[in-house]
């Protein structure tokens, strides 16, 4: 990587060198993604556990920018069990959304690329490695097997098309043999499923005629149109007030049980995670620092970052002069340190924290943490 000048700027020569190298790397990766008529054997794989809907295994997703390579996702591994909700938490920029976009293959190309690792998707009778699939085959998976509820419904919906037309477009794309009458009937059924009483009226409306909560319900209906196996909910309640937020969460919980889907729930809100998730994955600076069941993470947080997140949330009935905040700032994603990424902000450091990035330690069968504070127990070592 080119070195920056003391004032923090790259010279034109250094910037051109980085751009040339980026074009070489992304062109090679794009060539792999755009290959035509690739045999299924190239991306066919086996699940490590058939009880999982998705398995992220050592996923690396990078963005090749003119300032250098941003390692947005840097070796992420976790599972989404069938019929369960996995909550992914962490501060802005930690890689939560990029992980989900890697599964959907909706990264900003050609700068954003999966460069290493596997994303195994369980289709029931077979499993695909999404990271190796060509783009032409992905259209069959999106919507049918994996769908996404986006964060801001006003930008997720097209302002110049009616609600009914946008929902029917999804159905038409994945069900070529459906008639217009069948599509309209299914669209109204979906609107009723997500709790919209005036479904016939909303069918004919434009997005700007609906409230934020109603638009979010429409986006959820769109995601559920083809009964997907995995639903990615990327902060679906961030822009809503608490009353509507509670309704949307209840709706998601009920729909998950109704169609037996798995949910990858991305949020900053620990209260939402406590209410919704069966398992929790805590991410920091592109890596998973801790994962476990909801009870393990909330009752026995192990990583200093997780402990800091728990300490920073307000508690009802407890008066404090000011809320706790984790000191320091996230390291530069273009120039990550070769030791624990949280070390410079950690208030619980040990002498051995000066070493390389800590390996994953098993505290229980489901509870894992990457921290030197637990490395003394060699009998419970995990993989590096």
C-alpha positions as YAML, in Angstrom:
chain: A
units: angstrom
residues:
- id: 1
  name: UNK
  ca: [0.00, 0.00, 0.00]
- id: 2
  name: UNK
  ca: [1.21, 3.51, -0.82]
- id: 3
  name: UNK
  ca: [2.44, 5.56, 2.11]
- id: 4
  name: UNK
  ca: [0.64, 8.74, 3.01]
- id: 5
  name: UNK
  ca: [2.43, 12.03, 3.42]
- id: 6
  name: UNK
  ca: [2.66, 13.45, 6.96]
- id: 7
  name: UNK
  ca: [-0.26, 15.80, 6.32]
- id: 8
  name: UNK
  ca: [-2.48, 12.83, 5.43]
- id: 9
  name: UNK
  ca: [-2.67, 13.25, 1.65]
- id: 10
  name: UNK
  ca: [-1.57, 10.91, -1.12]
- id: 11
  name: UNK
  ca: [0.53, 12.24, -3.96]
- id: 12
  name: UNK
  ca: [-0.88, 12.02, -7.50]
- id: 13
  name: UNK
  ca: [1.73, 9.37, -8.34]
- id: 14
  name: UNK
  ca: [0.75, 7.22, -5.36]
- id: 15
  name: UNK
  ca: [-2.95, 7.62, -6.13]
- id: 16
  name: UNK
  ca: [-2.44, 6.54, -9.76]
- id: 17
  name: UNK
  ca: [-0.46, 3.50, -8.60]
- id: 18
  name: UNK
  ca: [-3.27, 2.47, -6.25]
- id: 19
  name: UNK
  ca: [-5.89, 3.00, -8.99]
- id: 20
  name: UNK
  ca: [-3.96, 0.81, -11.47]
- id: 21
  name: UNK
  ca: [-3.60, -1.98, -8.92]
- id: 22
  name: UNK
  ca: [-7.30, -1.70, -7.99]
- id: 23
  name: UNK
  ca: [-8.35, -1.98, -11.64]
- id: 24
  name: UNK
  ca: [-6.20, -5.08, -12.08]
- id: 25
  name: UNK
  ca: [-7.68, -6.79, -9.01]
- id: 26
  name: UNK
  ca: [-11.33, -5.83, -9.63]
- id: 27
  name: UNK
  ca: [-11.14, -6.73, -13.34]
- id: 28
  name: UNK
  ca: [-10.01, -10.23, -12.44]
- id: 29
  name: UNK
  ca: [-12.75, -10.61, -9.82]
- id: 30
  name: UNK
  ca: [-15.42, -9.21, -12.15]
- id: 31
  name: UNK
  ca: [-14.38, -11.66, -14.83]
- id: 32
  name: UNK
  ca: [-15.13, -14.49, -12.42]
- id: 33
  name: UNK
  ca: [-18.50, -13.01, -11.45]
- id: 34
  name: UNK
  ca: [-19.59, -12.37, -15.06]
- id: 35
  name: UNK
  ca: [-18.76, -15.81, -16.46]
- id: 36
  name: UNK
  ca: [-21.56, -17.30, -18.57]
- id: 37
  name: UNK
  ca: [-23.07, -20.78, -18.35]
- id: 38
  name: UNK
  ca: [-20.86, -21.78, -15.42]
- id: 39
  name: UNK
  ca: [-21.47, -25.41, -14.37]
- id: 40
  name: UNK
  ca: [-23.29, -25.85, -11.07]
- id: 41
  name: UNK
  ca: [-20.37, -27.89, -9.74]
- id: 42
  name: UNK
  ca: [-18.27, -24.69, -9.51]
- id: 43
  name: UNK
  ca: [-20.44, -23.25, -6.72]
- id: 44
  name: UNK
  ca: [-22.12, -26.35, -5.32]
- id: 45
  name: UNK
  ca: [-21.05, -26.99, -1.73]
- id: 46
  name: UNK
  ca: [-22.05, -28.78, 1.47]
- id: 47
  name: UNK
  ca: [-23.36, -27.26, 4.69]
- id: 48
  name: UNK
  ca: [-21.21, -27.86, 7.75]
- id: 49
  name: UNK
  ca: [-24.49, -28.32, 9.68]
- id: 50
  name: UNK
  ca: [-27.72, -29.05, 7.79]
- id: 51
  name: UNK
  ca: [-29.59, -27.28, 10.60]
- id: 52
  name: UNK
  ca: [-28.22, -23.94, 9.35]
- id: 53
  name: UNK
  ca: [-29.87, -21.78, 6.71]
- id: 54
  name: UNK
  ca: [-26.69, -19.74, 6.07]
- id: 55
  name: UNK
  ca: [-23.06, -20.21, 7.09]
- id: 56
  name: UNK
  ca: [-20.59, -17.33, 6.78]
- id: 57
  name: UNK
  ca: [-17.11, -18.85, 6.81]
- id: 58
  name: UNK
  ca: [-14.03, -16.56, 6.95]
- id: 59
  name: UNK
  ca: [-15.71, -13.95, 4.74]
- id: 60
  name: UNK
  ca: [-13.54, -11.08, 3.47]
- id: 61
  name: UNK
  ca: [-15.28, -8.25, 1.60]
- id: 62
  name: UNK
  ca: [-13.11, -5.33, 0.53]
- id: 63
  name: UNK
  ca: [-13.69, -1.98, -1.16]
- id: 64
  name: UNK
  ca: [-10.90, -0.95, -3.51]
- id: 65
  name: UNK
  ca: [-10.76, 2.85, -3.26]
- id: 66
  name: UNK
  ca: [-8.31, 5.45, -4.59]
- id: 67
  name: UNK
  ca: [-7.02, 5.95, -1.05]
- id: 68
  name: UNK
  ca: [-6.38, 2.24, -0.48]
- id: 69
  name: UNK
  ca: [-8.19, -1.03, 0.27]
- id: 70
  name: UNK
  ca: [-10.95, -0.79, 2.87]
- id: 71
  name: UNK
  ca: [-11.36, -4.14, 4.66]
- id: 72
  name: UNK
  ca: [-15.04, -3.71, 5.53]
- id: 73
  name: UNK
  ca: [-15.51, -7.38, 6.38]
- id: 74
  name: UNK
  ca: [-12.28, -9.02, 7.51]
- id: 75
  name: UNK
  ca: [-12.72, -12.72, 8.28]
- id: 76
  name: UNK
  ca: [-16.31, -12.96, 9.53]
- id: 77
  name: UNK
  ca: [-17.68, -16.39, 10.54]
- id: 78
  name: UNK
  ca: [-21.11, -17.15, 12.03]
- id: 79
  name: UNK
  ca: [-24.20, -19.25, 11.32]
- id: 80
  name: UNK
  ca: [-27.91, -18.49, 10.89]
- id: 81
  name: UNK
  ca: [-29.85, -21.58, 12.07]
- id: 82
  name: UNK
  ca: [-33.08, -22.55, 10.30]
- id: 83
  name: UNK
  ca: [-36.14, -20.89, 11.87]
- id: 84
  name: UNK
  ca: [-34.07, -18.67, 14.21]
- id: 85
  name: UNK
  ca: [-33.30, -14.95, 14.42]
- id: 86
  name: UNK
  ca: [-29.67, -13.87, 14.57]
- id: 87
  name: UNK
  ca: [-29.10, -10.29, 15.72]
- id: 88
  name: UNK
  ca: [-26.00, -8.54, 14.38]
- id: 89
  name: UNK
  ca: [-24.93, -5.52, 16.47]
- id: 90
  name: UNK
  ca: [-22.10, -3.03, 16.43]
- id: 91
  name: UNK
  ca: [-21.46, 0.65, 15.80]
- id: 92
  name: UNK
  ca: [-21.76, 2.29, 12.38]
- id: 93
  name: UNK
  ca: [-19.10, 1.14, 9.94]
- id: 94
  name: UNK
  ca: [-18.37, -2.18, 11.65]
- id: 95
  name: UNK
  ca: [-19.42, -4.25, 8.62]
- id: 96
  name: UNK
  ca: [-22.96, -5.36, 9.52]
- id: 97
  name: UNK
  ca: [-24.68, -4.18, 6.35]
- id: 98
  name: UNK
  ca: [-21.75, -5.14, 4.10]
- id: 99
  name: UNK
  ca: [-21.97, -8.71, 5.45]
- id: 100
  name: UNK
  ca: [-25.65, -8.87, 4.51]
- id: 101
  name: UNK
  ca: [-25.06, -7.24, 1.12]
- id: 102
  name: UNK
  ca: [-22.35, -9.87, 0.47]
- id: 103
  name: UNK
  ca: [-24.99, -12.57, 0.94]
- id: 104
  name: UNK
  ca: [-27.36, -10.76, -1.45]
- id: 105
  name: UNK
  ca: [-24.46, -9.89, -3.81]
- id: 106
  name: UNK
  ca: [-25.65, -6.27, -3.88]
- id: 107
  name: UNK
  ca: [-22.25, -4.74, -3.21]
- id: 108
  name: UNK
  ca: [-21.30, -1.56, -5.04]
- id: 109
  name: UNK
  ca: [-19.36, -2.96, -7.98]
- id: 110
  name: UNK
  ca: [-16.69, -3.03, -9.17]
- id: 111
  name: UNK
  ca: [-15.12, -1.41, -6.07]
- id: 112
  name: UNK
  ca: [-16.84, -3.76, -3.61]
- id: 113
  name: UNK
  ca: [-15.77, -7.38, -3.95]
- id: 114
  name: UNK
  ca: [-15.75, -10.63, -1.98]
- id: 115
  name: UNK
  ca: [-12.09, -11.61, -2.09]
- id: 116
  name: UNK
  ca: [-12.02, -14.66, 0.20]
- id: 117
  name: UNK
  ca: [-14.22, -17.01, 2.21]
- id: 118
  name: UNK
  ca: [-17.52, -18.83, 1.71]
- id: 119
  name: UNK
  ca: [-21.21, -18.00, 2.16]
- id: 120
  name: UNK
  ca: [-23.02, -21.33, 2.18]
- id: 121
  name: UNK
  ca: [-26.77, -21.08, 1.50]
- id: 122
  name: UNK
  ca: [-28.97, -24.07, 2.34]
- id: 123
  name: UNK
  ca: [-31.60, -24.61, -0.39]
- id: 124
  name: UNK
  ca: [-32.96, -27.82, 1.16]
- id: 125
  name: UNK
  ca: [-31.93, -30.41, -1.41]
- id: 126
  name: UNK
  ca: [-28.54, -28.77, -2.08]
- id: 127
  name: UNK
  ca: [-26.31, -25.91, -0.95]
- id: 128
  name: UNK
  ca: [-24.63, -23.13, -2.92]
- id: 129
  name: UNK
  ca: [-21.56, -21.05, -2.14]
- id: 130
  name: UNK
  ca: [-22.93, -17.59, -2.93]
- id: 131
  name: UNK
  ca: [-19.41, -16.11, -2.92]
- id: 132
  name: UNK
  ca: [-18.50, -18.20, -6.00]
- id: 133
  name: UNK
  ca: [-21.77, -17.89, -7.92]
- id: 134
  name: UNK
  ca: [-21.85, -15.94, -11.21]
- id: 135
  name: UNK
  ca: [-24.19, -12.95, -11.22]
- id: 136
  name: UNK
  ca: [-26.54, -14.46, -13.83]
- id: 137
  name: UNK
  ca: [-27.46, -17.28, -11.42]
- id: 138
  name: UNK
  ca: [-28.06, -15.01, -8.42]
- id: 139
  name: UNK
  ca: [-31.37, -13.67, -9.73]
- id: 140
  name: UNK
  ca: [-32.96, -17.06, -9.04]
- id: 141
  name: UNK
  ca: [-31.88, -16.88, -5.38]
- id: 142
  name: UNK
  ca: [-32.81, -13.27, -4.59]
- id: 143
  name: UNK
  ca: [-36.45, -13.12, -3.58]
- id: 144
  name: UNK
  ca: [-37.05, -16.86, -3.80]
- id: 145
  name: UNK
  ca: [-34.56, -17.93, -1.11]
- id: 146
  name: UNK
  ca: [-33.07, -14.72, 0.34]
- id: 147
  name: UNK
  ca: [-34.76, -11.33, 0.55]
- id: 148
  name: UNK
  ca: [-33.95, -8.02, 2.23]
- id: 149
  name: UNK
  ca: [-35.93, -5.43, 4.14]
- id: 150
  name: UNK
  ca: [-34.08, -2.18, 3.60]
- id: 151
  name: UNK
  ca: [-33.44, 0.49, 6.20]
- id: 152
  name: UNK
  ca: [-35.24, 3.45, 4.61]
- id: 153
  name: UNK
  ca: [-38.55, 2.52, 2.92]
- id: 154
  name: UNK
  ca: [-38.90, 5.84, 1.09]
- id: 155
  name: UNK
  ca: [-35.73, 5.18, -0.88]
- id: 156
  name: UNK
  ca: [-36.45, 1.44, -1.26]
- id: 157
  name: UNK
  ca: [-39.75, 2.19, -3.03]
- id: 158
  name: UNK
  ca: [-39.93, 3.89, -6.42]
- id: 159
  name: UNK
  ca: [-41.79, 7.20, -5.98]
- id: 160
  name: UNK
  ca: [-43.31, 7.21, -9.50]
- id: 161
  name: UNK
  ca: [-44.97, 3.77, -9.41]
- id: 162
  name: UNK
  ca: [-48.04, 2.69, -7.48]
- id: 163
  name: UNK
  ca: [-47.64, 0.23, -4.58]
- id: 164
  name: UNK
  ca: [-49.51, -2.52, -6.43]
- id: 165
  name: UNK
  ca: [-47.30, -2.23, -9.52]
- id: 166
  name: UNK
  ca: [-44.11, -2.51, -7.44]
- id: 167
  name: UNK
  ca: [-45.29, -5.61, -5.59]
- id: 168
  name: UNK
  ca: [-46.55, -7.23, -8.77]
- id: 169
  name: UNK
  ca: [-43.17, -6.64, -10.42]
- id: 170
  name: UNK
  ca: [-41.56, -8.90, -7.79]
- id: 171
  name: UNK
  ca: [-44.16, -11.61, -8.35]
- id: 172
  name: UNK
  ca: [-43.86, -11.38, -12.15]
- id: 173
  name: UNK
  ca: [-40.07, -11.64, -12.00]
- id: 174
  name: UNK
  ca: [-40.13, -14.88, -10.00]
- id: 175
  name: UNK
  ca: [-43.41, -16.43, -11.19]
- id: 176
  name: UNK
  ca: [-43.56, -16.25, -14.97]
- id: 177
  name: UNK
  ca: [-46.77, -18.28, -15.22]
- id: 178
  name: UNK
  ca: [-48.92, -16.11, -12.91]
- id: 179
  name: UNK
  ca: [-51.79, -14.23, -14.55]
- id: 180
  name: UNK
  ca: [-52.54, -10.55, -13.85]
- id: 181
  name: UNK
  ca: [-55.55, -11.50, -11.73]
- id: 182
  name: UNK
  ca: [-53.50, -13.95, -9.68]
- id: 183
  name: UNK
  ca: [-50.77, -11.37, -9.13]
- id: 184
  name: UNK
  ca: [-53.27, -8.74, -7.96]
- id: 185
  name: UNK
  ca: [-54.91, -11.25, -5.62]
- id: 186
  name: UNK
  ca: [-51.54, -12.27, -4.17]
- id: 187
  name: UNK
  ca: [-50.47, -8.62, -3.79]
- id: 188
  name: UNK
  ca: [-53.60, -7.72, -1.81]
- id: 189
  name: UNK
  ca: [-53.11, -10.87, 0.28]
- id: 190
  name: UNK
  ca: [-49.53, -9.76, 1.07]
- id: 191
  name: UNK
  ca: [-50.67, -6.27, 2.08]
- id: 192
  name: UNK
  ca: [-53.25, -7.80, 4.43]
- id: 193
  name: UNK
  ca: [-50.62, -10.19, 5.81]
- id: 194
  name: UNK
  ca: [-48.46, -7.27, 6.97]
- id: 195
  name: UNK
  ca: [-51.37, -5.62, 8.76]
- id: 196
  name: UNK
  ca: [-52.60, -3.09, 6.18]
- id: 197
  name: UNK
  ca: [-56.36, -2.89, 6.62]
- id: 198
  name: UNK
  ca: [-57.17, -0.79, 3.53]
- id: 199
  name: UNK
  ca: [-55.30, -3.12, 1.19]
- id: 200
  name: UNK
  ca: [-57.41, -2.31, -1.90]
- id: 201
  name: UNK
  ca: [-56.83, 1.41, -1.39]
- id: 202
  name: UNK
  ca: [-53.11, 1.10, -0.66]
- id: 203
  name: UNK
  ca: [-52.74, -1.07, -3.79]
- id: 204
  name: UNK
  ca: [-53.56, 2.01, -5.91]
- id: 205
  name: UNK
  ca: [-51.53, 4.56, -3.89]
- id: 206
  name: UNK
  ca: [-48.08, 6.05, -4.46]
- id: 207
  name: UNK
  ca: [-45.39, 5.75, -1.73]
- id: 208
  name: UNK
  ca: [-45.61, 9.44, -0.76]
- id: 209
  name: UNK
  ca: [-49.27, 8.97, 0.17]
- id: 210
  name: UNK
  ca: [-48.35, 6.54, 2.97]
- id: 211
  name: UNK
  ca: [-46.89, 7.11, 6.41]
- id: 212
  name: UNK
  ca: [-43.43, 5.80, 7.35]
- id: 213
  name: UNK
  ca: [-44.89, 2.80, 9.15]
- id: 214
  name: UNK
  ca: [-47.15, 1.92, 6.21]
- id: 215
  name: UNK
  ca: [-44.25, 2.19, 3.77]
- id: 216
  name: UNK
  ca: [-42.18, -0.09, 5.98]
- id: 217
  name: UNK
  ca: [-45.01, -2.65, 5.94]
- id: 218
  name: UNK
  ca: [-45.09, -2.48, 2.14]
- id: 219
  name: UNK
  ca: [-41.32, -3.12, 2.00]
- id: 220
  name: UNK
  ca: [-41.79, -6.11, 4.33]
- id: 221
  name: UNK
  ca: [-44.60, -7.40, 2.09]
- id: 222
  name: UNK
  ca: [-42.27, -7.08, -0.92]
- id: 223
  name: UNK
  ca: [-39.57, -9.08, 0.89]
- id: 224
  name: UNK
  ca: [-42.05, -11.83, 1.79]
- id: 225
  name: UNK
  ca: [-43.64, -12.08, -1.66]
- id: 226
  name: UNK
  ca: [-41.94, -15.39, -2.56]
- id: 227
  name: UNK
  ca: [-41.79, -16.93, 0.96]
- id: 228
  name: UNK
  ca: [-37.97, -16.74, 1.26]
- id: 229
  name: UNK
  ca: [-35.96, -19.05, 3.51]
- id: 230
  name: UNK
  ca: [-33.80, -16.18, 4.83]
- id: 231
  name: UNK
  ca: [-34.93, -12.60, 5.53]
- id: 232
  name: UNK
  ca: [-32.32, -9.89, 6.06]
- id: 233
  name: UNK
  ca: [-33.76, -7.01, 8.09]
- id: 234
  name: UNK
  ca: [-31.31, -4.09, 7.85]
- id: 235
  name: UNK
  ca: [-32.38, -1.75, 10.66]
- id: 236
  name: UNK
  ca: [-36.04, -1.92, 9.58]
- id: 237
  name: UNK
  ca: [-37.31, 0.20, 12.49]
- id: 238
  name: UNK
  ca: [-34.67, 2.94, 12.67]
- id: 239
  name: UNK
  ca: [-36.81, 5.65, 11.01]
- id: 240
  name: UNK
  ca: [-40.00, 4.80, 12.95]
- id: 241
  name: UNK
  ca: [-41.36, 6.03, 16.27]
- id: 242
  name: UNK
  ca: [-41.43, 3.56, 19.17]
- id: 243
  name: UNK
  ca: [-45.13, 2.66, 18.85]
- id: 244
  name: UNK
  ca: [-44.86, 1.75, 15.15]
- id: 245
  name: UNK
  ca: [-41.50, 0.10, 15.85]
- id: 246
  name: UNK
  ca: [-43.14, -2.27, 18.32]
- id: 247
  name: UNK
  ca: [-45.85, -3.12, 15.78]
- id: 248
  name: UNK
  ca: [-43.31, -3.85, 13.04]
- id: 249
  name: UNK
  ca: [-41.26, -6.07, 15.38]
- id: 250
  name: UNK
  ca: [-44.39, -8.00, 16.38]
- id: 251
  name: UNK
  ca: [-45.26, -8.34, 12.71]
- id: 252
  name: UNK
  ca: [-41.81, -9.71, 11.83]
- id: 253
  name: UNK
  ca: [-41.89, -12.16, 14.73]
- id: 254
  name: UNK
  ca: [-45.30, -13.49, 13.69]
- id: 255
  name: UNK
  ca: [-44.43, -13.74, 10.01]
- id: 256
  name: UNK
  ca: [-41.19, -15.61, 10.73]
- id: 257
  name: UNK
  ca: [-43.16, -18.32, 12.54]
- id: 258
  name: UNK
  ca: [-45.85, -18.35, 9.87]
- id: 259
  name: UNK
  ca: [-43.50, -19.01, 6.92]
- id: 260
  name: UNK
  ca: [-40.72, -20.67, 9.02]
- id: 261
  name: UNK
  ca: [-37.98, -18.34, 7.77]
- id: 262
  name: UNK
  ca: [-34.67, -17.40, 9.37]
- id: 263
  name: UNK
  ca: [-33.97, -13.73, 10.06]
- id: 264
  name: UNK
  ca: [-30.66, -11.87, 10.05]
- id: 265
  name: UNK
  ca: [-31.59, -8.78, 12.07]
- id: 266
  name: UNK
  ca: [-29.17, -5.85, 11.84]
- id: 267
  name: UNK
  ca: [-29.57, -3.02, 14.34]
- id: 268
  name: UNK
  ca: [-27.87, -0.62, 16.75]
- id: 269
  name: UNK
  ca: [-30.64, -1.05, 19.30]
- id: 270
  name: UNK
  ca: [-29.73, -3.58, 22.01]
- id: 271
  name: UNK
  ca: [-33.31, -3.51, 23.31]
- id: 272
  name: UNK
  ca: [-34.61, -4.69, 19.94]
- id: 273
  name: UNK
  ca: [-31.99, -7.46, 19.85]
- id: 274
  name: UNK
  ca: [-32.96, -8.63, 23.36]
- id: 275
  name: UNK
  ca: [-36.58, -8.85, 22.27]
- id: 276
  name: UNK
  ca: [-36.15, -10.33, 18.79]
- id: 277
  name: UNK
  ca: [-33.01, -12.46, 18.58]
- id: 278
  name: UNK
  ca: [-32.22, -16.06, 19.52]
- id: 279
  name: UNK
  ca: [-28.50, -15.56, 18.86]
- id: 280
  name: UNK
  ca: [-26.34, -12.41, 18.88]
- id: 281
  name: UNK
  ca: [-23.25, -11.60, 16.82]
- id: 282
  name: UNK
  ca: [-21.20, -8.57, 17.98]
- id: 283
  name: UNK
  ca: [-19.06, -6.98, 15.27]
- id: 284
  name: UNK
  ca: [-16.27, -4.44, 15.57]
- id: 285
  name: UNK
  ca: [-14.11, -2.99, 12.75]
- id: 286
  name: UNK
  ca: [-15.08, -5.72, 10.29]
- id: 287
  name: UNK
  ca: [-14.62, -8.70, 12.61]
- id: 288
  name: UNK
  ca: [-16.81, -10.76, 14.94]
- id: 289
  name: UNK
  ca: [-15.54, -10.13, 18.48]
- id: 290
  name: UNK
  ca: [-18.20, -12.15, 20.31]
- id: 291
  name: UNK
  ca: [-21.16, -14.40, 19.51]
- id: 292
  name: UNK
  ca: [-23.55, -16.55, 21.49]
- id: 293
  name: UNK
  ca: [-27.15, -16.98, 22.54]
- id: 294
  name: UNK
  ca: [-29.04, -13.84, 23.54]
- id: 295
  name: UNK
  ca: [-28.97, -14.90, 27.19]
- id: 296
  name: UNK
  ca: [-25.19, -15.49, 27.13]
- id: 297
  name: UNK
  ca: [-24.43, -12.13, 25.52]
- id: 298
  name: UNK
  ca: [-26.76, -10.08, 27.73]
- id: 299
  name: UNK
  ca: [-26.22, -11.92, 31.02]
- id: 300
  name: UNK
  ca: [-22.51, -12.74, 30.63]
- id: 301
  name: UNK
  ca: [-20.89, -10.35, 28.12]
- id: 302
  name: UNK
  ca: [-17.23, -11.32, 27.73]
- id: 303
  name: UNK
  ca: [-15.51, -9.01, 25.24]
- id: 304
  name: UNK
  ca: [-14.63, -5.51, 26.55]
- id: 305
  name: UNK
  ca: [-16.43, -4.00, 23.54]
- id: 306
  name: UNK
  ca: [-19.64, -5.91, 24.33]
- id: 307
  name: UNK
  ca: [-19.34, -4.90, 27.99]
- id: 308
  name: UNK
  ca: [-18.94, -1.28, 26.86]
- id: 309
  name: UNK
  ca: [-22.05, -1.51, 24.65]
- id: 310
  name: UNK
  ca: [-24.08, -2.88, 27.56]
- id: 311
  name: UNK
  ca: [-22.82, -0.14, 29.87]
- id: 312
  name: UNK
  ca: [-23.73, 2.60, 27.38]
- id: 313
  name: UNK
  ca: [-27.45, 1.79, 27.20]
- id: 314
  name: UNK
  ca: [-29.83, 3.66, 29.53]
- id: 315
  name: UNK
  ca: [-31.57, 1.70, 32.31]
- id: 316
  name: UNK
  ca: [-35.14, 2.51, 33.33]
- id: 317
  name: UNK
  ca: [-35.30, 3.81, 36.91]
- id: 318
  name: UNK
  ca: [-31.54, 4.32, 37.21]
- id: 319
  name: UNK
  ca: [-30.36, 7.93, 37.42]
- id: 320
  name: UNK
  ca: [-26.90, 8.83, 36.16]
- id: 321
  name: UNK
  ca: [-25.30, 12.18, 35.40]
- id: 322
  name: UNK
  ca: [-24.16, 11.03, 31.96]
- id: 323
  name: UNK
  ca: [-24.26, 7.79, 29.97]
- id: 324
  name: UNK
  ca: [-21.06, 5.78, 29.60]
- id: 325
  name: UNK
  ca: [-19.34, 6.01, 26.23]
- id: 326
  name: UNK
  ca: [-16.49, 3.86, 24.96]
- id: 327
  name: UNK
  ca: [-13.34, 6.05, 24.77]
- id: 328
  name: UNK
  ca: [-11.26, 6.56, 21.63]
- id: 329
  name: UNK
  ca: [-12.21, 5.91, 18.03]
- id: 330
  name: UNK
  ca: [-12.27, 3.08, 15.49]
- id: 331
  name: UNK
  ca: [-8.95, 2.47, 13.69]
- id: 332
  name: UNK
  ca: [-8.50, 3.60, 10.09]
- id: 333
  name: UNK
  ca: [-10.07, 0.84, 7.92]
- id: 334
  name: UNK
  ca: [-7.40, 1.36, 5.23]
- id: 335
  name: UNK
  ca: [-4.54, 0.81, 7.68]
- id: 336
  name: UNK
  ca: [-5.71, -1.65, 10.33]
- id: 337
  name: UNK
  ca: [-3.27, -2.57, 13.13]
- id: 338
  name: UNK
  ca: [-1.71, -6.05, 13.37]
- id: 339
  name: UNK
  ca: [-2.94, -6.46, 16.98]
- id: 340
  name: UNK
  ca: [-6.45, -6.55, 18.49]
- id: 341
  name: UNK
  ca: [-8.48, -3.82, 16.76]
- id: 342
  name: UNK
  ca: [-10.08, -2.78, 20.04]
- id: 343
  name: UNK
  ca: [-6.82, -2.57, 22.01]
- id: 344
  name: UNK
  ca: [-6.38, 1.22, 21.73]
- id: 345
  name: UNK
  ca: [-9.87, 1.77, 23.19]
- id: 346
  name: UNK
  ca: [-9.87, -1.09, 25.71]
- id: 347
  name: UNK
  ca: [-9.92, -0.39, 29.45]
- id: 348
  name: UNK
  ca: [-9.17, -4.03, 30.36]
- id: 349
  name: UNK
  ca: [-5.90, -4.62, 28.47]
- id: 350
  name: UNK
  ca: [-3.39, -7.27, 29.50]
- id: 351
  name: UNK
  ca: [0.32, -7.48, 28.69]
- id: 352
  name: UNK
  ca: [-0.26, -10.13, 26.02]
- id: 353
  name: UNK
  ca: [-2.62, -7.75, 24.14]
- id: 354
  name: UNK
  ca: [0.52, -6.41, 22.44]
- id: 355
  name: UNK
  ca: [0.58, -9.62, 20.38]
- id: 356
  name: UNK
  ca: [-1.20, -10.48, 17.12]
- id: 357
  name: UNK
  ca: [-4.98, -10.46, 16.77]
- id: 358
  name: UNK
  ca: [-6.46, -12.83, 19.40]
- id: 359
  name: UNK
  ca: [-7.85, -16.17, 18.31]
- id: 360
  name: UNK
  ca: [-11.42, -17.25, 18.96]
- id: 361
  name: UNK
  ca: [-11.96, -18.84, 22.40]
- id: 362
  name: UNK
  ca: [-14.93, -21.07, 23.26]
- id: 363
  name: UNK
  ca: [-16.50, -20.15, 26.60]
- id: 364
  name: UNK
  ca: [-19.30, -22.67, 25.99]
- id: 365
  name: UNK
  ca: [-20.64, -24.67, 23.05]
- id: 366
  name: UNK
  ca: [-22.39, -21.56, 21.68]
- id: 367
  name: UNK
  ca: [-20.50, -18.68, 23.34]
- id: 368
  name: UNK
  ca: [-17.30, -17.58, 21.51]
- id: 369
  name: UNK
  ca: [-15.08, -14.55, 22.10]
- id: 370
  name: UNK
  ca: [-11.87, -13.20, 20.55]
- id: 371
  name: UNK
  ca: [-9.99, -11.74, 23.52]
- id: 372
  name: UNK
  ca: [-6.70, -12.42, 25.33]
- id: 373
  name: UNK
  ca: [-8.49, -12.16, 28.70]
- id: 374
  name: UNK
  ca: [-9.76, -15.72, 28.16]
- id: 375
  name: UNK
  ca: [-6.73, -17.18, 26.38]
- id: 376
  name: UNK
  ca: [-5.30, -18.67, 29.57]
- id: 377
  name: UNK
  ca: [-7.70, -21.64, 29.41]
- id: 378
  name: UNK
  ca: [-6.03, -23.66, 26.69]
- id: 379
  name: UNK
  ca: [-8.58, -26.48, 26.98]
- id: 380
  name: UNK
  ca: [-11.24, -24.31, 25.38]
- id: 381
  name: UNK
  ca: [-9.29, -22.97, 22.43]
- id: 382
  name: UNK
  ca: [-11.06, -22.17, 19.19]
- id: 383
  name: UNK
  ca: [-9.77, -21.58, 15.72]
- id: 384
  name: UNK
  ca: [-7.56, -18.61, 14.96]
...
